[in-house]
Amino acid sequence: MGDLLLRDGILADGSRVDIAIADSVISSVDPTGTAGGDTAEVVDLEGRLVLGAFGEPHAHLDKAFLADVLLNPAGDLDGAVHVMRSNWHRVPIDDVVERAERAVRKLVASGTTAIRTHADTTPEGGLKSVEALVEVRRRVAGLADMQVVTMAYPVSGPDGDVSRNQLEQGIALGTDLVGGAPHLEDDPSMAMAVALETAAAGGVAVDLHMDEVLDAGVQYLEELARLTEAAGLGGRVTASHCVSHGLLPPEEQREVGRALADAGVGLVTLPRTNLYLQARGIQTAPPRGLAGVRALLDTGVTVAAGADNVQDPFYVIGKCDALETASLLISTAHLGVDEAAELIGPGTRRVLGLPAAEVAPGSPAELVAIAAASVREAIAEQPEDRIVVHAGRVVARTTVDSWVATA
């Protein structure tokens, strides 16, 4: 007996199908009306588009929904960092948990069932974010796969001992990765080495904020690739942001891409927040603040795209919806529709080290059904009407009674 039958969905190629799920895995995909066997539950998709569920590879859920509480009048990255570090002591841990869990539930309702979130640690802020997000991960375990990154800064300089200890404490508390921001450190090379060494010793992965500045002279990705190869951590290291990579000439972008691909370093581009924070004050032809996504894809780098912040001092607007990220990729990185969909779905799951989620037999049953007739229409319209499946069961359903299939 199957666990769930999703009846009458539309695939990206326009075919209409029934999708049978058993033991959290897609057991069959058959033309609509031909699926056989008994099932415990039947959900009529009524012609909704069915895709593999989305992923969010780079969130800061501890900060979500603080935009009206902690104000950033300057609107830039330095202003956001200042207001957070100056006021973080005023934010109680139960508030962090509530806001982060609310953000996760919104993400799940939009079709995201795999999430990686960073948790800031600082000498003055301690491990509050880590403790809060580990608790949120426990609470939402049945809704999504959630990874927590202990992001420690600075690990070099006078406070380095404190931050290095916090990396180890974060692992002890159960975080899945270690992170940091080497380009902001007194000694970037040391910061990258510390992250990789700590991860290897603790048996976890690495996700670093890299080169998040509009300065073509700040380029640490090739060094990260060399360190990753030397540490034997291929496939377990992610570089996020990588803003200055996009300032390099095309051939240099590709050269960096080849180094990352060979070392097995994944990359996360974050168009939403970096478009907002970068290039402030530049009045003529401001750069977009993105990595060279086309060069990275052309050289075989595993690339994912995320939202970063949601309604906080780093990005005061935005919603918990991967389709918004895909739309921005099309506009700013000039990706095609299918390429953008790849970066918020399969690409994200690869960066997160999760098996591919496809609408195909044998695939994990991680799905989203959207009230749209095509992938292009879904990204363009971003309809709220969605049905979400995680681990073989429906975990979110926001439907509009007036929806009528258009294909």
C-alpha positions in Angstrom: 0.0 0.0 0.0 1.3 3.5 -0.9 1.3 6.4 1.6 0.2 9.2 -0.7 -1.1 9.7 -4.2 -0.9 13.1 -5.8 -3.5 13.1 -8.6 -3.5 15.1 -11.8 -0.3 17.3 -11.6 1.4 19.0 -14.5 5.1 18.4 -15.1 7.4 21.0 -16.5 7.1 19.4 -20.0 3.3 19.8 -19.8 2.4 16.2 -19.3 -0.3 15.4 -16.7 0.5 12.7 -14.2 -0.3 10.9 -11.0 2.5 10.6 -8.5 2.6 7.7 -6.0 4.7 8.0 -2.9 5.6 5.2 -0.5 8.1 5.3 2.4 9.0 8.9 1.7 10.1 8.1 -1.9 8.3 8.5 -5.2 7.4 5.0 -6.3 5.8 5.8 -9.6 4.9 8.7 -12.0 2.1 7.6 -14.3 -0.2 9.4 -16.8 -3.2 10.9 -15.0 -5.9 8.3 -14.3 -3.6 5.2 -14.7 -2.0 4.9 -11.3 -3.1 1.8 -9.5 -2.9 0.3 -6.0 -4.3 1.4 -2.7 -3.1 4.5 -1.0 -3.7 5.9 2.5 -4.2 9.4 1.2 -5.2 11.0 -2.1 -4.6 14.7 -2.9 -6.1 16.1 -6.1 -3.6 18.7 -7.5 -6.2 19.9 -10.1 -3.6 20.6 -12.7 -1.0 22.4 -10.6 2.6 22.5 -11.7 4.7 19.9 -9.8 8.4 20.5 -9.2 11.0 19.2 -6.8 10.9 21.2 -3.6 13.0 24.4 -3.4 15.9 25.0 -1.1 17.2 28.0 0.8 21.0 27.6 1.0 21.8 30.8 2.9 19.6 32.3 5.5 20.1 34.4 8.7 17.0 33.3 10.5 18.1 34.7 13.9 17.7 38.2 12.4 14.4 37.6 10.5 11.6 40.2 10.9 13.8 42.7 12.9 13.5 45.5 10.4 11.0 47.5 12.5 12.9 46.8 15.7 16.5 47.4 14.9 16.7 50.3 12.3 19.5 50.7 9.8 19.1 54.3 8.5 22.3 54.1 6.4 20.9 51.0 4.5 24.4 49.6 3.9 26.3 46.6 5.2 28.4 48.5 7.8 25.2 50.1 9.2 23.5 46.7 9.5 26.4 45.1 11.2 26.7 48.0 13.6 23.0 48.0 14.6 23.0 44.3 15.2 26.2 44.2 17.2 25.1 47.2 19.3 21.7 45.9 20.1 21.9 42.1 20.0 22.1 41.9 23.8 18.5 43.4 24.0 17.0 40.6 21.9 15.9 37.7 24.2 16.5 34.1 23.0 12.8 33.2 23.0 12.2 36.1 20.6 14.9 34.8 18.3 13.3 31.3 18.4 9.8 32.7 17.6 10.9 34.8 14.7 13.1 32.1 13.2 10.5 29.5 13.5 8.0 31.9 11.8 10.4 32.3 8.9 10.9 28.6 8.5 7.1 28.0 8.4 6.8 30.7 5.7 9.6 29.1 3.8 7.9 25.7 4.0 4.6 27.1 2.9 6.2 28.5 -0.2 7.7 25.2 -1.1 11.2 25.2 0.5 12.0 22.0 2.4 15.8 22.3 2.7 17.3 25.2 4.6 20.7 26.3 5.7 20.9 29.1 8.2 23.9 30.9 9.7 24.0 31.7 13.4 26.2 34.6 14.4 28.6 34.3 17.3 30.6 37.2 18.5 32.7 37.9 21.7 29.9 40.1 23.0 27.0 38.2 21.7 28.0 34.7 22.7 26.1 31.6 21.5 22.6 32.9 21.7 21.9 32.5 18.0 23.3 29.0 17.9 21.2 27.9 20.8 18.1 29.4 19.4 18.5 28.0 15.9 19.3 24.5 17.1 16.1 24.7 19.1 14.2 25.8 15.9 15.7 22.9 14.0 14.3 20.5 16.6 10.9 22.1 16.4 10.6 22.0 12.6 12.2 18.6 12.1 9.0 17.3 10.5 8.6 20.2 8.1 12.1 20.6 6.5 15.7 19.5 6.6 17.5 22.4 8.4 21.2 22.9 8.7 22.8 25.4 11.2 26.1 27.1 10.6 28.2 28.4 13.6 29.4 31.7 12.1 32.3 33.0 14.3 34.0 36.3 13.8 36.8 37.3 14.3 38.9 34.2 14.6 42.2 36.2 14.1 43.2 39.3 16.0 42.8 40.1 19.7 39.5 38.3 20.2 40.5 35.3 18.1 40.7 32.8 21.0 37.1 33.6 22.1 35.7 33.1 18.6 37.7 29.9 17.9 36.3 28.5 21.1 32.8 29.4 20.0 33.3 27.5 16.8 34.1 24.4 18.8 31.2 25.1 21.2 28.8 25.4 18.3 29.8 22.0 17.1 29.3 20.6 20.6 25.8 22.2 20.6 25.0 20.3 17.4 25.5 22.7 14.6 26.1 21.2 11.1 28.8 23.5 9.8 31.3 26.1 10.7 31.4 29.5 9.1 32.9 33.0 9.2 33.9 36.0 7.1 37.6 35.7 6.2 37.7 38.8 4.0 36.9 40.9 7.1 39.6 39.4 9.3 43.0 40.8 10.2 44.4 37.6 8.7 42.1 36.1 6.0 44.3 33.1 5.3 44.4 32.2 9.0 40.6 32.5 9.2 40.0 30.1 6.3 42.5 27.6 7.7 40.9 27.8 11.2 37.5 27.1 9.7 38.7 24.1 7.7 40.8 22.7 10.5 37.9 23.0 13.0 35.4 21.4 10.6 37.7 18.5 9.8 38.3 17.9 13.5 34.6 18.1 14.4 33.4 16.1 11.4 31.2 18.9 10.0 31.2 21.0 6.8 32.1 24.6 6.1 30.2 27.6 4.7 32.1 30.9 4.6 31.0 34.4 3.7 33.6 35.3 1.1 34.7 38.5 -0.6 31.4 40.4 0.1 32.9 43.7 -1.0 33.0 45.7 -4.3 36.8 45.6 -4.4 38.4 43.7 -7.2 41.6 43.4 -5.1 39.8 41.3 -2.5 39.9 37.8 -4.1 40.3 34.8 -1.7 38.4 32.1 -3.6 41.4 30.5 -5.3 43.2 30.3 -1.9 40.1 28.7 -0.4 40.1 26.1 -3.2 43.8 25.3 -2.5 43.1 24.9 1.2 40.1 22.8 0.6 42.1 20.4 -1.6 44.9 20.2 1.0 42.4 19.4 3.8 40.6 16.8 1.8 37.3 18.5 2.2 36.1 18.5 -1.4 32.3 18.6 -1.5 32.0 19.9 2.0 33.0 23.5 1.6 30.7 26.4 0.4 31.7 29.9 -0.5 28.8 32.4 -0.1 28.3 35.9 -1.6 31.6 36.2 -3.5 30.7 39.7 -4.7 34.1 40.8 -5.9 34.4 37.8 -8.2 31.9 39.5 -10.5 34.4 42.5 -10.9 37.0 40.3 -12.5 37.5 40.1 -16.3 35.6 37.2 -17.8 38.6 34.9 -18.3 39.7 35.5 -14.7 36.2 34.7 -13.5 36.5 31.4 -15.4 39.9 30.7 -14.0 38.6 31.0 -10.4 35.6 28.9 -11.4 37.9 26.1 -12.6 39.8 26.2 -9.4 36.6 25.9 -7.3 35.2 23.1 -9.5 38.4 21.1 -9.3 38.5 21.5 -5.5 34.8 20.6 -5.0 33.9 24.0 -3.5 30.2 25.0 -4.0 29.1 28.6 -4.3 26.0 30.5 -3.2 25.0 33.7 -4.9 22.6 36.0 -3.1 21.1 38.5 -5.5 18.5 40.0 -3.2 20.5 41.2 -0.3 23.6 42.0 -2.2 21.7 44.1 -4.7 20.3 46.0 -1.7 23.5 46.5 0.3 26.2 46.9 -2.4 27.1 49.8 -4.6 25.4 52.4 -2.3 26.7 55.9 -3.2 27.8 54.9 -6.7 25.6 57.0 -8.9 26.8 56.0 -12.4 26.5 52.4 -13.6 26.6 50.8 -10.1 27.8 47.2 -10.2 25.2 44.6 -9.3 27.1 43.0 -6.4 26.9 39.4 -7.7 29.4 36.7 -8.4 30.1 36.0 -12.0 27.4 33.4 -12.2 27.6 32.6 -15.9 31.4 31.9 -15.7 30.9 29.7 -12.6 28.2 27.6 -14.3 30.3 27.4 -17.5 33.2 26.0 -15.6 31.3 23.4 -13.7 31.0 24.9 -10.2 28.0 23.7 -8.2 26.1 27.0 -7.8 23.0 27.7 -5.6 21.1 30.9 -5.1 19.5 32.1 -1.8 17.7 35.0 -0.3 20.1 35.7 2.7 18.1 38.1 4.8 14.4 38.7 5.2 12.9 41.9 6.7 15.8 42.8 8.9 18.5 45.5 9.1 20.4 43.9 6.2 17.3 43.7 3.9 14.2 45.5 5.0 11.8 43.9 2.6 11.5 40.5 0.9 9.5 37.4 1.5 10.3 33.8 2.3 10.0 32.6 -1.3 12.6 31.0 -3.5 10.7 32.1 -6.6 11.6 35.7 -5.7 15.3 34.7 -5.8 14.8 33.0 -9.2 13.1 36.1 -10.6 16.0 38.3 -9.5 18.5 35.9 -11.0 16.8 36.2 -14.4 16.8 40.0 -14.2 20.3 40.5 -12.8 22.4 37.5 -13.8 20.6 37.1 -17.1 19.9 33.4 -16.5 17.3 31.5 -18.4 14.1 30.4 -16.6 15.3 26.8 -16.3 18.7 27.9 -15.1 17.3 30.0 -12.4 14.9 27.2 -11.3 17.9 24.9 -11.2 19.8 27.2 -8.7 16.9 27.4 -6.2 16.1 23.7 -6.5 18.6 20.9 -7.5 21.6 23.3 -7.2 20.7 24.1 -3.6 20.3 20.5 -2.6 23.7 19.7 -4.1 25.3 22.5 -2.1 23.6 21.3 1.0 24.8 17.7 0.4 21.2 16.4 0.0 20.0 13.9 -2.7 18.4 15.4 -5.7 14.6 15.9 -5.5 13.0 15.3 -8.8 9.6 14.3 -10.0 10.8 10.8 -10.8 10.6 7.2 -9.4 13.2 6.7 -6.7 13.6 10.3 -5.9 12.9 11.6 -2.3 9.4 12.8 -2.1 10.2 16.5 -1.7 7.7 18.3 -3.9 5.9 21.6 -4.4 2.7 21.9 -6.5 2.0 25.5 -7.7 -1.0 27.1 -9.3 0.8 27.8 -12.5 1.0 26.2 -16.0 4.7 26.5 -16.5 8.0 27.2 -14.6 8.1 30.6 -16.3 4.7 31.5 -15.1 5.4 30.3 -11.6 8.5 32.5 -11.4 6.7 35.5 -13.0 3.5 35.3 -10.9 4.8 33.7 -7.7 1.3 32.5 -6.8 0.6 31.8 -3.1 -1.5 28.7 -4.1 0.9 25.8 -3.3 0.9 22.3 -1.9 4.1 21.2 -0.3 5.3 17.6 0.4 8.3 16.8 2.7 9.5 13.3 3.5 6.5 11.9 1.7 3.7 13.8 3.4 1.8 17.0 2.9 3.3 19.6 5.3 1.8 22.8 3.9 -1.3 23.7 1.8 -2.2 27.2 0.8 -4.9 26.9 -1.9 -7.2 29.3 -3.7 -10.6 27.8 -4.5 -10.8 29.8 -7.8 -7.7 28.2 -9.2 -8.4 26.7 -12.6 -5.7 24.9 -14.6 -4.6 26.6 -17.8 -3.0 23.7 -19.5 
